[in-house]
Amino acid sequence: MEKGETKVKVTDGAIRQRINRKLAHEWKGLRKNRRFNDSVLGEYYLIDTQRNCVIDTDVDIESLAADLGVLKGYEKLETD
């Protein structure tokens, strides 16, 4: 990026949708934990949709999105 350019903010909902579309081909899905404060799963976790079991906990969605290629270099996760 050139000097003075800003990154486009992308909501966590949009990032989750992009990740889930990409992971659907592998029978996986990203879920947001509604009971974040009292759970060992973390805020986001990955599931195997065929077996309906948790395969990864406490997932950082920004780094996962970048690894999967669904978050471009000019985008960033919008924070509150």
N, C-alpha and C positions, 0 to 999 in steps of 0.2 A: 504494500500500500504506500502511496505517496504521502508526503507530509501534509497534514491538514485534513486528510480524509477521515470520515467517521464511519464506524461500523453500524450496520443495520441491526436493530434490536428485533429479536424473534422471541415470541412468548413460549413458555414451557409447554403449553398445550400444543402448539404447532410443532415443536421439537418432538414431543411424544408421538404425535401422529406420524411424522416422518420416520422416526425410529421403528414404530410398529409396522409401517408398510414395508420397510426394509427387512425386518426380522420375520415377518409372516412367512416368507419363503423357506425359512429354517425351522418353522414350527415353534417360534419363540415369541414372547410379547413382553412389553414393558408395562408395569403397573405402578400407580402412585398409591402409597399407603395412606389411608384415611385416618389411621390411628398412629400417627408418626411418633407421638410422645411416649407411648407405652408398648413399643414393639421393638423386636430385634431385627426387623427387616430393613429398617432405614426408611428414608422418604420415598425412594424408588427401588423397585426390585424387578428382576427378570424371572419369567416363568416359562416352562416348557408346556406348550398348549396341547400337545398330544397326551402327555402323562398327567397334566394339571398339577405340576409340582414346582416349587421354587428352585431356581438353579443359580441365582446370584442375589446377594443382598447389598444394600447401601450403595447403589449404583450412582455414579456421577454422570448425569445425562448429557452435560456439555462435552465431556471428553468422549463418551460413548458415541454421541452424534458425530463428532469430528472423526473418530476412528472408522465409523461406518460410511463416512463421506456425505452425510445428509446435512451437515452444517458447513457452509462455505467459509472461506477465509475472510470475507467481508461481512460476516454475520457474527453476532454474539447473543448469548442468552440474556433476556431481559430480566433484571432483578428488581425487587420491590423498592 
